[in-house]
Amino acid sequence: MTDCILVFVTASSEKEGEKIAQALVEEKLAACVNVLPAMKSIYRWKGEIASEQEVLLLAKTKDRLFEKLKKRVLELHSYEVPEIIALPVLAGSEAYLGWVGKETL
């Protein structure tokens, strides 16, 4: 097990996703954020089934930064309840994981 995590965040548009990604990397809350465009999400919201185009952000960071990263996403995000889910990184390239450590707070 490593001290790195992968954080999933959905956003309403590529523009919003890029704004969030840019802030997380600039503020060293994530070493890298991938913005994956053109995803369709189907979900239940306030008793109704909704279907929306979204983008998915994949943020690579350290587990101890999750609360700060989550707080910053909530400040920047347009959704009332944005998806912010963290998964542990069990293993990876030592060089890459070292780079994540160097590029974050």
Protein Blocks (a to p, Z undefined) as FASTA:
>chain_A
ZZbdcdddddfbfklmmmmmmmmmmnopafbdcddehiacdddeehiacddddddddddd
dfklmmmmmmmmmmmpmbfbdcddddddfbdcfklmmmmmmmpZZ
